[in-house]
Amino acid sequence: MRSQYCGEVNESLIDQEVTVCGWVQRRRDHGGVIFIDLRDRSGMLQVVYDPDIPDIFATAEKVRNEFVLKVTGKVRHRPEGTTNPNIPTGMIEVLGKDLEIINASETPPFVLDDENVSEELRLRYRYLDLRRPEMLQRLQLRSKITTFLRNFLDANGFIEVETPMLTRATPEGARDYLVPSRTHPGEFFALPQSPQLFKQLLMVSGMDRYFQVVRCFRDEDLRADRQPEFTQLDIETSFLDEAAIMGMMEEMMRKLFAQILEIPLHDPFPQMTYAEAMQRYGSDKPDLRIPLELVDIADVLTDVEFKVFSGPAKDPDGRVAALRLPKGGELTRKEIDDYTKYVGIFGAKGLAYIKVNEWAKGREGLQSPILKFLPDEAVFAIMERTGAEDGDLIFFGADKARIVNEALGNLRVKIGHDKGLVERGWKPLWVIDFPMFEWDEGAKRWVALHHPFTSPKEEHLELLASDPGACNSRAYDLVLNGTEVGGGSMRIYRPHVQEQVLKHLGIDDEEAQDKFGFLLDALKYGCPPHGGIAFGLDRLVMLMTGAQSIRDVMAFPKTQTASCLLTQAPSEVSDKQLKELHIRHRKPVAEQKA
């Protein structure tokens, strides 16, 4: 139906006849001459109709926004003074000779180039929202990214293998989405949270190198970078250690950024242990673009009378840390109060601070409600350790280490963005040496920090039984500008080690056989050493496109309440369908009126 896309018409086609198809961005009537901005996925093209051909001109008068048109005309230079250097077709226009209205459109519920449209309305009419050039460009870039990643892995000997979407529920990780079975009454499939077990079985099978661009499902609370269904680039390989896997993934990411964004990344990527990341940044995915760091000061506060500090300083599970903000003395009282409310989200009971007005005057040059509780030697030690200077402000966190890390770690990022301290560019980082387990206080048991199939470090194997909390794993996460884009590990490939880890997670032999028997059996038949990684494709595309949410790089995302406004899903189903699935809907008993 067309000879060119709209965005491909340029000066090389001057005086030639072209046929284009697309949607009307806008129609303008200027003193008897009608201008139509015609849009398709490639760009915008200006078409001009004059009254010389009355029947065609009459058709052009009927055109409205979002009509679908087929236009034939002659390419010519735009008149002097009317060019638009901001678009590729801005030097030319098409003098329309023919016009066909392929389909009309009702008035859209929002104007496509209006930036103030609510997200709810955009998601309700997602097919219209996707017509916006910004959304089209993001999905086009996503396609290019996915194609590059596939080609890279194919060139490095990886085989793309599809794994099942219907599998069985697992006791670890996030909540499963369950699918009732019609043919097995009372039994359920689960949608996969990841292909973890299947890709390990592929390594047992001798596949050697596997990858998959795969849909995953997790029934968990949502936020900007989470969705109930999302896409992973899933990778597994045999006979390579973590250094080799990380090196190959680095090469892939460097080449991806060089080809897609024409941006060089560090070579090699820096590495940081989990312990160092938590100590310096309060996070296992630190944004290295922000120069602020946490400083431990517990040792200088153990003997102070101020129990808010001395209590956590003496507690083996506590932490007292300081965060220096250069020129932070300029913060208003309201700003400090707002930051105090912010850290409360993470469980902090308050946010102590010291303003450094003129340190040469000693205590007299400092301003803080807590100074009266601190002896001179503690104040001097804090000033020296934080490197505070005149005009700075020092924030303090004192509580359980987890609360301090979350509160000050997130405060560090918020202040960095609020005060323009975020450096330009890209800061990749490998975080390594994660703990194998973390203690779940509510359940009173150890849980896997990554997943229960992560291998412990060889030198820590004996700690599995004697001191699980001190046992580190062979896990590695790739962090980019404060966002975890990939997580992986070497896997357990020896049956007795896997059984031991499951026992530490409170999974006895009977439950292990019930839930993971197929994997445990497979490990007995010559399982090779193997490891892998999974990249969050949505997060990666979000970062590379500059979008604020993964919803903006997915064609049909869910809302933050895990619903689809476009299709009105989830929805009720008929009693007949429920009966076929051996399910009875228990409706809540209506409250009786008093």
Secondary structure by P-SEA (a helix, b strand, c coil): cccccccccccccccbbbbbbbccccccccccbbbbbcccccbbbbbbbccccaaaaaaaaaccccccbbbbbbbbcccccccccccccccbbbccccccccccccccccccccccccaaaaaaaaaaaaacaaaaaaaaaaaaaaaaaaaaaaaabbbbbbbbcbbbbbccccccbbbbbcccccccccccccaaaaaaaaaaacccbbbbbbbbbbbccccccccccccccccccccccaaaaaaaaaaaaaaaaacccccccccccccccaaaaaaccccccccccccbbbbbcccccccccccccccccccccbbbbbbbbcccccccaaaaaaaaaaaccccccccccccccccccccccccccccccccaaaaaaaaaaacccccbbbbbbbccaaaaaaaaaaaaaaaaaaacccccbbbbbbbcccccccccccccbbbbccccccccccccccccccccccccccbbbbbcccccccccbbbbccaaaaaaaaaaacccaaaaaaccaaaaaaaacccccccccccaaaaaaaaaacccccccccccccccccccccccccccccaaaaaaaccccccccccccc
